Amino acid sequence: MPIDAAKATSAEPRTTELAWDHKDVQLYHLGIGAGAATAERPHAATDPDELRYTLESALHVLPSFATVAGLGSPLVERSRELGEGMALAGGLSAPGIDVDLAAVLHGGQTVTVHRPLPVHGRATQTSTVPAVYDKGKAAVIVLRSEVADDDGPLWTCDTQIFVRGEGGFGGERGPSVRGELPDRAPDLTTERLVRADQALLYRLSGDWNPLHADPEFAALAGFDRPILHGLCSYGVTLKAVVDTVLDGDVTRVRAYSTRFAGVVFPGETLRIRVWRDATVGGNSEPGQPGSDGRLQVSVTAADRDDAPVLADTVVAYR
């Protein structure tokens, strides 16, 4: 069996050294649309609110940068060639896991922030496989990457990988992550245009999967044109939430989780709906009682009758 769940979950943690600087942060922010002009904001490139994402002297780091941080490090060159994110690189190379990348889908993503991400950093990533779930016709591999520098923990990434054709091994089915949106109108609705060249720019942060650039490869995967990276939609959404709900303050984000529900084609418009659900306390887990504040988010493709893009999306904030 290509997946040996017991071997994968009991394997020794794997470590990788990461490094990044302001150029990596700026490129990532540009890849998720920072500074892009629109009809409503023709001068966005010089807007002080956008310069926080693009100008090195004013730079702050959106927490979703954690999903690509360190992809330029020499020790992760192989993962860049395969078009894998850092969490995928740490988990899909784990003992007990030998899967066909063509059968792999990114099912969900959570980033938990332990303190603000630095503009320049050197850190150690420790990767484990906490669980492998049996969904019948497929398996779900849970990958965890914990990143820390000399001052302590920075962030934790939990990645859910759906592998078609690898279920049926008799393991636990695992928890359901499906949630219900509030039965009322959203507190805020905003839209973000995905530029026609957005995927070409985003892939420069390290995800070289040709599915997002090569029409012939996309056709082999069943698409009539290249699709946007799921983690690009993930970043676009968090930036929109920070800018419209959290006063542009990236340090207010405690955790951010989503389930990838559908594809986006470059050139489309994302419709982002947000519901507030503030509570009191200090729990850092999104969606759990005791967090300072909780936002539920729905993301759809406005051009395709609101086809789902991101579901079960929660931003926990302070």
Phi, psi and omega per residue, in radians:
M1 nan 2.247 -3.105
P2 -1.037 -0.530 3.107
I3 -1.923 2.076 3.024
D4 -1.837 1.672 -2.995
A5 -1.040 -0.761 -3.107
A6 -1.116 -0.736 3.134
K7 -1.156 -0.706 -3.105
A8 -1.150 -0.769 -3.052
T9 -1.376 -0.312 3.140
S10 -1.762 0.000 -3.097
A11 -1.175 2.682 3.072
E12 -1.113 2.495 3.078
P13 -1.015 2.543 3.110
R14 -1.880 2.438 -3.100
T15 -2.053 2.561 3.103
T16 -2.433 2.401 3.088
E17 -1.517 2.292 -3.118
L18 -2.026 2.641 3.029
A19 -2.622 2.508 3.095
W20 -2.675 2.837 3.077
D21 -2.474 -2.990 -3.019
H22 -1.071 -0.543 -3.139
K23 -1.135 -0.673 3.098
D24 -1.130 -0.714 3.134
V25 -1.153 -0.817 -3.133
Q26 -1.083 -0.753 -3.134
L27 -1.108 -0.708 3.094
Y28 -1.080 -0.819 -3.133
H29 -1.071 -0.714 3.071
L30 -1.096 -0.626 -3.125
G31 -1.179 -0.341 3.084
I32 -1.872 0.270 2.961
G33 1.769 0.110 -3.137
A34 -1.085 2.387 3.080
G35 1.359 0.011 -3.093
A36 -1.305 2.294 3.140
A37 -1.335 2.519 3.050
T38 -2.283 3.014 3.105
A39 -1.049 -0.643 -3.134
E40 -1.365 -0.470 -3.084
R41 -2.304 1.258 -3.069
P42 -1.159 -0.352 -3.109
H43 -1.922 0.535 -3.086
A44 -1.031 -0.559 -3.077
A45 -1.062 -0.466 -3.141
T46 -1.953 0.162 3.093
D47 -1.199 2.219 -3.139
P48 -0.938 -0.585 3.118
D49 -1.149 -0.583 3.120
E50 -1.438 -0.519 3.132
L51 -1.109 -0.357 3.052
R52 -1.122 -0.347 3.120
Y53 -1.739 -0.304 -2.943
T54 -2.169 -0.330 -3.071
L55 -1.842 2.174 -3.006
E56 -1.067 -0.526 -3.121
S57 -1.344 -0.208 -3.124
A58 -2.158 0.241 -2.860
L59 -1.269 2.355 2.855
H60 -2.159 2.958 -2.973
V61 -2.079 2.058 3.062
L62 -1.152 2.307 -3.055
P63 -0.994 -0.474 3.121
S64 -1.173 -0.187 3.004
F65 -0.992 -0.429 3.125
A66 -0.968 -0.456 -3.105
T67 -1.296 -0.244 3.128
V68 -2.189 -0.107 -3.061
A69 -0.982 2.283 3.083
G70 1.497 0.050 -3.122
L71 -1.158 -0.232 3.058
G72 -1.563 -0.037 -3.132
S73 -1.182 2.395 -3.118
P74 -0.964 -0.612 -3.080
L75 -1.217 -0.219 3.118
V76 -1.982 0.391 -3.134
E77 -1.028 -0.669 -3.129
R78 -1.094 -0.709 -3.140
S79 -1.129 -0.574 3.100
R80 -1.164 -0.697 3.135
E81 -1.118 -0.593 -3.134
L82 -1.453 -0.127 -3.117
G83 1.292 0.585 -3.120
E84 -1.802 2.590 2.980
G85 -1.349 3.026 -3.091
M86 -1.065 -0.751 -3.125
A87 -1.145 -0.692 3.112
L88 -1.125 -0.742 -3.131
A89 -1.055 -0.678 -3.130
G90 -1.270 -0.503 -3.037
G91 -1.698 -0.687 -3.082
L92 -1.307 -0.143 3.029
S93 -1.738 0.146 -3.084
A94 -1.251 2.626 3.019
P95 -0.981 2.446 3.117
G96 1.556 -0.087 -3.140
I97 -2.092 2.032 3.108
D98 -2.473 1.621 -3.015
V99 -2.172 2.755 3.062
D100 -1.383 2.071 -3.094
L101 -1.060 -0.410 3.110
A102 -1.203 -0.326 3.135
A103 -1.679 0.051 -3.035
V104 -1.664 2.290 3.022
L105 -2.176 2.488 3.089
H106 -1.436 1.901 -3.037
G107 -1.495 -0.662 -3.096
G108 -2.862 2.855 -3.088
Q109 -2.589 2.384 3.016
T110 -2.321 2.322 2.976
V111 -2.060 2.170 3.051
T112 -1.932 2.177 -3.039
V113 -1.732 2.189 3.130
H114 -1.622 -0.461 3.002
R115 -2.864 2.862 -3.069
P116 -0.959 2.429 3.138
L117 -1.280 2.317 3.139
P118 -1.366 2.685 3.113
V119 -1.195 -0.653 3.055
H120 -2.059 2.391 -3.107
G121 -2.733 2.644 2.910
R122 -2.285 2.264 -3.030
A123 -2.653 2.944 3.090
T124 -1.989 2.235 3.065
Q125 -1.721 2.253 3.074
T126 -1.971 2.117 -3.011
S127 -1.973 2.373 3.083
T128 -2.426 2.951 3.031
V129 -2.065 1.639 -3.098
P130 -1.160 -0.498 -3.055
A131 -2.776 2.635 2.941
V132 -2.282 2.110 -3.057
Y133 -1.880 2.546 -3.137
D134 -1.753 1.910 -3.128
K135 -1.758 0.314 3.126
G136 1.648 -1.534 3.129
K137 -1.543 -0.066 -3.119
A138 -2.528 2.860 3.027
A139 -2.019 2.607 3.011
V140 -2.034 2.088 3.113
I141 -1.755 2.200 3.097
V142 -1.726 2.073 -3.131
L143 -1.889 2.371 3.108
R144 -2.165 2.287 3.081
S145 -2.173 2.056 3.108
E146 -1.878 2.199 -3.027
V147 -2.062 2.286 -3.122
A148 -2.477 2.607 3.012
D149 -2.014 -2.904 -3.070
D150 -1.115 -0.343 -3.122
D151 -1.651 -0.007 3.106
G152 2.103 -2.955 -3.084
P153 -1.078 2.464 3.082
L154 -1.870 -0.981 -3.137
W155 -2.722 2.850 3.018
T156 -2.214 2.262 3.052
C157 -1.908 2.215 2.981
D158 -1.960 2.160 -3.064
T159 -2.129 2.268 3.085
Q160 -1.806 2.101 -3.117
I161 -1.937 2.159 -3.141
F162 -1.687 2.124 -3.103
V163 -2.047 1.897 -3.100
R164 -1.162 2.440 3.049
G165 1.411 0.108 -3.066
E166 -1.971 0.199 3.094
G167 -1.506 -2.957 3.093
G168 1.394 0.346 -3.120
F169 -1.704 0.085 3.053
G170 1.509 0.274 -3.141
G171 -1.504 3.121 3.095
E172 -1.138 2.534 -3.136
R173 -1.321 -0.484 3.109
G174 1.535 2.951 -3.083
P175 -1.305 2.733 3.003
S176 -1.598 2.359 -3.112
V177 -1.881 0.114 -3.114
R178 -1.228 2.354 3.125
G179 -2.239 2.945 3.137
E180 -1.908 2.397 3.048
L181 -1.363 2.697 3.107
P182 -1.005 2.529 3.141
D183 -1.515 1.087 3.111
R184 -2.823 2.953 3.116
A185 -1.136 2.558 3.114
P186 -1.122 2.679 3.091
D187 -1.302 -0.414 3.133
L188 -2.672 2.429 3.011
T189 -2.253 2.252 3.104
T190 -2.410 2.788 -3.131
E191 -2.205 2.576 3.106
R192 -2.324 2.118 3.090
L193 -1.323 2.288 3.033
V194 -1.615 2.001 -3.100
R195 -1.060 2.693 -3.133
A196 -1.081 -0.491 -3.134
D197 -1.791 0.261 -3.037
Q198 -1.065 -0.760 -3.122
A199 -1.142 -0.615 3.134
L200 -1.141 -0.619 3.117
L201 -1.355 -0.759 -3.105
Y202 -1.086 -0.639 -3.067
R203 -1.130 -0.323 3.113
L204 -1.187 -0.216 3.048
S205 -1.429 -0.015 2.978
G206 2.260 -0.136 3.118
D207 -1.717 1.702 -3.015
W208 -1.617 0.234 -3.135
N209 -0.945 2.109 -3.107
P210 -1.138 -0.222 3.083
L211 -0.977 -0.440 -3.051
H212 -1.731 0.093 -3.091
A213 -2.491 -0.569 -2.997
D214 -1.763 1.957 -3.128
P215 -1.014 -0.625 -3.127
E216 -1.180 -0.720 3.114
F217 -1.162 -0.731 3.124
A218 -1.053 -0.667 3.119
A219 -1.110 -0.669 3.098
L220 -1.103 -0.496 3.129
A221 -1.535 -0.005 3.071
G222 1.694 0.200 3.131
F223 -1.922 2.551 -3.120
D224 -1.419 -0.121 3.054
R225 -2.831 2.879 -3.140
P226 -1.036 2.588 3.140
I227 -1.887 2.811 3.110
L228 -1.330 2.565 3.032
H229 -1.044 2.369 3.070
G230 -1.028 -0.669 -3.129
L231 -1.268 -0.303 3.003
C232 -1.249 -0.811 3.053
S233 -1.015 -0.677 3.112
Y234 -1.030 -0.807 3.138
G235 -1.227 -0.734 3.103
V236 -0.993 -0.738 -3.103
T237 -1.161 -0.806 -3.130
L238 -1.105 -0.716 3.108
K239 -1.051 -0.751 3.129
A240 -1.085 -0.713 3.136
V241 -1.169 -0.788 3.123
V242 -1.057 -0.767 -3.060
D243 -1.240 -0.576 -3.028
T244 -1.752 -0.440 -3.058
V245 -2.010 -0.608 -3.020
L246 -1.834 0.433 3.029
D247 1.043 0.477 3.116
G248 1.250 0.211 -3.047
D249 -1.733 1.777 -3.087
V250 -1.158 -0.410 -3.096
T251 -1.283 -0.163 3.122
R252 -1.391 -0.243 -3.115
V253 -1.345 2.162 3.085
R254 -1.680 -0.721 -3.137
A255 -2.788 2.748 -3.062
Y256 -2.606 2.097 -3.095
S257 -2.293 2.658 3.106
T258 -2.716 2.869 2.937
R259 -2.079 2.264 -3.140
F260 -1.378 2.040 -2.974
A261 -1.914 -0.243 -3.109
G262 -3.054 3.011 -3.042
V263 -1.640 2.824 3.022
V264 -2.215 2.407 3.049
F265 -1.794 2.344 3.074
P266 -0.900 2.432 -3.076
G267 1.734 -0.223 3.124
E268 -1.478 3.005 3.121
T269 -2.003 2.268 3.068
L270 -1.538 2.271 3.026
R271 -1.799 2.094 -3.021
I272 -2.004 2.070 3.130
R273 -1.943 2.406 -3.051
V274 -2.255 2.339 3.039
W275 -2.064 2.279 3.094
R276 -1.487 2.501 3.074
D277 -2.629 1.264 -3.058
A278 -1.339 2.431 3.036
T279 -2.305 -3.060 -3.065
V280 -2.152 2.432 3.066
G281 2.450 -2.773 -3.048
G282 -2.379 0.334 3.130
N283 -1.286 2.267 -3.060
S284 -1.585 -0.043 -3.108
E285 -1.452 2.247 -3.125
P286 -1.109 2.403 3.060
G287 1.442 0.031 -3.113
Q288 -1.802 2.559 3.081
P289 -1.001 2.449 3.092
G290 1.804 -0.121 3.073
S291 -1.330 2.670 -3.088
D292 -1.039 -0.718 3.116
G293 -2.805 2.710 -3.043
R294 -2.457 2.249 3.079
L295 -2.045 2.262 2.989
Q296 -1.702 2.405 -3.011
V297 -2.305 2.431 3.029
S298 -2.133 2.334 3.126
V299 -2.193 2.233 -3.124
T300 -2.326 2.880 3.063
A301 -1.594 1.853 -3.048
A302 -1.078 -0.533 -3.077
D303 -1.350 -0.241 -3.102
R304 -2.136 0.926 3.062
D305 0.962 0.683 3.115
D306 1.028 0.774 3.032
A307 -1.081 2.403 -3.082
P308 -1.082 2.462 3.071
V309 -2.111 -1.039 3.058
L310 -2.118 2.345 -3.140
A311 -2.252 2.881 3.121
D312 0.882 0.744 -3.039
T313 -1.694 2.255 -3.087
V314 -2.371 2.331 2.978
V315 -1.980 2.074 3.031
A316 -1.675 2.343 -3.032
Y317 -2.450 2.860 3.091
R318 -1.887 nan nan
